[in-house]
Amino acid sequence: MSAPRTTVSRRTLLRALGLGAGLVAAGPVLAACGGGSSGPTDASAIGGSLDEIAAKAKEEGTVRLIAYPETWANYKGHFAEFTKKYGVEVVVDSPDASSAEELQAVQNLKGHPSQPDVLDIGYSFTQPAIDQGLIEPYKPSNFNAIPDNLKDPEGQWIGAYYGVLAVGVNKAAADVPTSFAELKDPKYRGKIALPGDARSGASSIATVFAASLANGGSLDDITPGIEFFAELAELGNLVTISDESSALTTGQAAVVFDWNYNWLGRTEQLERDGVDFEYTVLEDGVFGNYSAQPVTIGSPQPNAARLWVDWLTSDEGSEQYALGGAVPARFTELAEAGKLSQEALDSLPAPEIVAQVELPTAEQGEDADKVIAADWATKVRI
């Protein structure tokens, strides 16, 4: 059974948040080599209005994405509705790639037809993407309505949604924990896992951040989180996994961290696979964060790329995010106007949980990345 979600009014959820047709799954592209040169897109190739962009995008026919799993933030719903509305096909390469692998893919594929048009990267990877010259500015039509902490002021990226870190649990193999402190218990020996390598994946970095908040750290100090997982590893409670869902299904792990919207998207399949499943947010380490969606430099389908970003921040795109448990960037505006369905509101995290979320800045993320890069391998030995 999935974690219970209480029906709440729009007003209650607003206060808690505190915030004023086809899909083609393409093969892996991360190892491609010999990328050609790719400079900024010629402005004359871009439509001068959203209607013109949409028309040119339809002519381009395709938008090429990377690291957009169907179960992540309800992207399956996004793909279907986007194609239905605009007649632009969605192609997804390497849907489970990490943020670091996304940047590498752009480096490898610059100037090639298979270069991704738009990324979905963790907030701490936005500055590296800018520094490496991998993205170019685009301000979608709803840019002014996006909160300042969810966009680059120059339009280098926007964060169309955010989520809250949670644990997915196979209840047949482990008790559902309520706190990070409880995870030190011997009953969790060999049963706890991060969603990947903390040195390269945004979800894993978020997990370390949450553990830090639970152990006296802050958004400016992630070290207690590293020390917490070092202790879990020493106790034998921490294991490595290759995939979050299969880990719970096969018994490779029983308590796995990831974003709430990912667990919501996987719930149905996990239950079909026979997992006695529940996901929850640990009460002593509430952490939320956004993913960013920048347009890549010289993208092969420049109009489709921009149309996709516009879609993600549109009323319809925001509804799709909320249906998948992800809080859309324009939540306050849309909820106050009654433009999000009750089903979408009911899919979001509990108000008392989201009320605790403070989004870190890109600078805080960059600092945390440096500490993890320096200390993780030497301290966390699995």
Disulfide bonds with the S-S distance in Angstrom:
none
